Amino acid sequence: METAVTKTGAEDKTWGGGNKPLKVSYGKMMMWFFILSDALTFSGFLAAYGFSRFKFIDSWPIADEVFNHFPFLHGVDAPMYYVALMTFILIFSSVTMVLAVDAGHQMKQKKVIWYMFLTIIGGLIFVGSQAWEWKNFIKGEYGAIETRGGQILQFVDADGHRVALKDVAVLDSHKEREQHERKNGLWFQKEGTLPTYTIGEIKTGFEKRSDLLIRTQILNEKGEKTVLSREESWRRLQADAIGIVEGANLQHNEYGTPLFANFFFFITGFHGFHVFSGVVINIIIFINVILGTYERRKNYEMVEKVGLYWHFVDLVWVFVFTFFYLV
């Protein structure tokens, strides 16, 4: 007795869906796979940041005090203004990319060229702005004192306004420090760049200015950094101060725990690398559009594929912006 077998016409094929599963081309499907894997990577980084911040929640730097610079407005307190402008520019570049993809569907080459040009300009401005933010974060603005326990002490006046080390220190013109070299340094290690001021110069200046107080990195019930009394400030400075911190790097951070700087450099740097890569790819596709490559192919799918990547980069920045700057 023979059993009837229903044939679908796909038995001899490895993939029954043909070369366009879900009606999506192979290239576009691979772009979605890449975006998914990259999203998981960023999720892991941001989750690690969240756990670390929760662990040091009582001493984590306040974003409004760290990112308060604006180009050409030196000394003006502009918390988050420039970061918000950077975010707007990147999101706007995503809008122009959508318009470029739509123009490609309509086979309008000139519009694709125009909108891709705007997208590239937006990406370049964002990368440049991020580099400017890094420069200010690394350089620092006020400076601070580091204690034996690795905590940060900052100077404020009687009104609670930050005071820079340059306004505190009384320079000792009769004493010149010699930088340690391997031949004469402790444990034969070469000393890094000498700090601008010494602990002694800071102590002398603090003693002469009776309006100065010390603010610790520990947050109080209101979410503000704890300001010590004059007596306690002097005691902490005398007993615990061991070094000067100017700016931020992977080991020291004038704004608070070095872990904040580590995550900032790594996550924003990783995202910045994605934006820079997207700009390079956009430029390549932009040149091909000008040369008429996709006009001859009768489709602009390459523009759509790079558009998917660009939208992903923009979306990731929304989460990075929320985690680092808003929360």
N, C-alpha and C positions, 0 to 999 in steps of 0.2 A: 504494500500500500504506500503510495507516494504522498508526501505532505506538501501542500502548496506553500511556496515561499514568496512573500511580497518583496519585490525589489524596488529600491528607492533611486537607483541610478548612481549611488555614491559608494557602492561596496568596494570598488577598485581605487578609491581615492584615500589618501592619508587623512585629509581633512575635508569632511563633507561640505563645509561651508564655502568651498572654493577659495579664491585668492583674496576675498574681501569678507572676512567674518564680521558679523554685525553691520555689514555694509560700510565697513571702514577699511581703508587701504592698509597694507602692511606697514608702511612707514609711519602712518598716523597711530596705528596700534602700538608700535614700538615706542613712540614718543609718550603715549599714555603709560606704558610699563615703566619707562624711565622716571616719569613724574611721580608715579606711585612709590617707587623705591626711594627717590630723593625726599619725598614727603615723610617717609618713615625715618629717614636719617635726621631731618630737621626736628621731627617730633621727639626723637631721642635726646637731642641736644637741649631743646627747650624744657623737656621733662627734667633733665639733670639740673638745669638752671633753677627750675622751680623748687626742686628738693633742696638744693644748696641754699637758696634764699630763705626757705622755711626754717632751715637749721640755724641760720644766723639772722633771723628776722628782727632781733633786737639791736642789731648793729649794721644793718645793710645800708649802703649809701642812699641818699635821697636824690632821685633823678632830677628834680627841679633845681637842685644846687649844683649838680654835675654838668648838665647840659643846658647851660644858661647863656651861651655865647651867640652872637649874631655878627656876620661879616660887616666890617667897617663901623661897628658900634662898640668900640672898646670901652669896657667899664660899665656898660649898660646891662642891667639884669633883665634878660629876656628868656625866662625859663620855657624851654620846649618850642619856642617860636620857629627856630631854624629847622628843627627836626620835623615839625609839622609841615613846613614848606617843602622839605625834601620828600615827605610822604605824599603830599599833593602832586608834586611833579611826577613822581613815579606812577601814581594812579592815573594821572592824566595821560602819561605815555601808554598806559594800557588801553585807554579809550582810543587813542590814535591808531593803535595796533588793530583794534576791532574794526575801525573804519577802513584800514588798509586791507584786511581780510575780506570785508564786504565788497570793496572796490574790485578785488581780485575775482570774486565770484561773478561780478558783472563785466569782467574783462576790460576794466578801465585802467590802462597802464599809467597814465599821468597821475591819477588820484592815488594809486598804490605808491608811486614814487614820492609824492608829497607827504602822505601820511606816514610812510616808513621813515622818511627824513625827520619828521617831527618826533617819532618814537626814538630814533637814534640820539637826537639832541637831548631828549628827556633823560635817557639812560646815561649819557655822558655827564650831564649836570648832576645827576644823583651820585654817580661814582666820585666825581670831584668833590661834592659836598660831604660824602662819607669820609674821604681822605682829609678834608678840612676838620671834620669832627675828631678824627683820630689825632691829628696834630695838636689840637687844643687839649684833648684828654691826656696825651703823653706829656705835653709841656706843663700842664697845670696852670693855676692862676694865683693861688694864695700860698701854697706850701703848708707843711704841717710838721709836727714832731712825732717820732715813733718811740714807743715805750719798750721796756724789756719784754713785755708780754705780747708785743706785736700790734698793740692798739695804736690808734691815731689820735693825737691831740691837736685841735685847731684853736686859733686865737680869735676872740671876738671882743668888741668894745662894750661899753656899758649898755648900749642900745641893742646889743645882740647881732650887730653887723660884723661880717668877717673882716679880719685884718690880716694883710699879707705879711710874710716873714720879713720882707724888705722894709716894712714900716715898723717892725719890732726890733730887729737886730741893730746893735751898736757895734760897728766894725772896729776891730783891733788893728790899728795901722802899724803897730810895733811887732806884730807876730805874723809870720808867714808859714803856713803849713806846707810840708814837703810831701808829695804824693809817694806812697809806698810802691816800690818795684819788686820784682821777684827776688832780686839779690839782697834786698834789705827789708822786705815786708814780712808781716806775720805769717808763719807757716809757708813762706816762699810763694805766696800768692800775690799777683799784681792787683793793686787797688783800682776800683772803677773811677769814674769821673768824680772829682772832688765836689762836695756840695758848695753852694754859694756862701753859706754861712756855717758857723760852728755852734755847738750847743752853748758854749760860753758866751758868745756874742748875743745869742737869743736870751739867755738868762739875764745878762746885763741890761738889755733893752726892756725886758719884762719888768725888772725891778724898778727901772726909772719911770715907767708909765703906769700910774696907779689905776688907770681906767681899763686896763686889759684884764680879761678873764680867759679861762681855758674851757673849751667845749669838747666833750668826749664824743666818740662814735656811738655810744649807747643811746638808744631812743627811749624817751619817757612815755607816759600814758597817752600823751597827745600826739605821739609820732614825731616829736621834735627831739633834736640832739640835746643831751643833758649839759647844762652850763654849770660849772663849779663855782664856788665862792672864791674870793680873792685868796684866802688862806689856803684852801684846798688846792687851788690852781698852782700856787707857789710850791706847795708840798709835792704835788705830782711832778712838776717840772724839775725839782731838785732831786727827787728820789728815783723817778722812772725813766726820764728822757735819756735816750741813747743815740739818737740820730735824727738827721734832717731828711724829710721826704718832699721832693718837688715833682709834681706830676704823677704819672702812673705808668707802671710796666708790669711784667709778669711776677715780680717779687715784692714790689712796694706800690702803695696807692695812697695818695694824700687824701682821698675822699673816704677811705674806710678799708674794709677787708680786701686783700689782694685777689681773693676769689672772684669778686665782682669784675675786676679788670681782666682776669683770665677769661671769663665767659664772654665779656664784651668784645675782646680782641678776636676770640675764636669764632663766635657765632656771627657777629657783624662782618668779620673778615670773610667767613665762608659764604655768607650771603652776597657780600660785595664781589667775590670771585664769580658767583653765578651771574650777577648783573653785568659784570665786565665781559664774561663769556657770551652772554646774550647780545650785548652790543656788537661784539666781533662777528657773531653769526648773522645778526641783522644787517651789518655792513656788507657781508658777502652776498646775502640774498638781495639786498638793495642794489648792488652792482649788477647782479643777474637780471633784475627787473629792468634796469636802465638798458642793458644790452638786448632786451627782448627775448630772453631765454624762455620765459614762461608763456609769452605770447605765441611762440612757435609750438610749444607743447599743448596749447589750447587749455591750460589750467594753471592756477596759482596755488596749488596744494602746498608747495614748499613754504609759501608765505603763511599759510594756515598752520603748518607744523611748528614753525618758529614762533608763531603767535601763541600757540598753546604753552610753549616753554616760557614766553615772556609773561603771560598771565599767571603762571605758577610762581614765578619769581616775585611778582607784585603781591600775590596772595600771601606768600611766606613772609614778606616784609610787614604785612599787617599784623601777623602774629608776633614777629620780633619786636615791632614797635610797641605792641601792647605789653609784652612781657618786660621789656627793658625800660620803657619810658613812661608808661601810663600806670601800671600796677604798682 
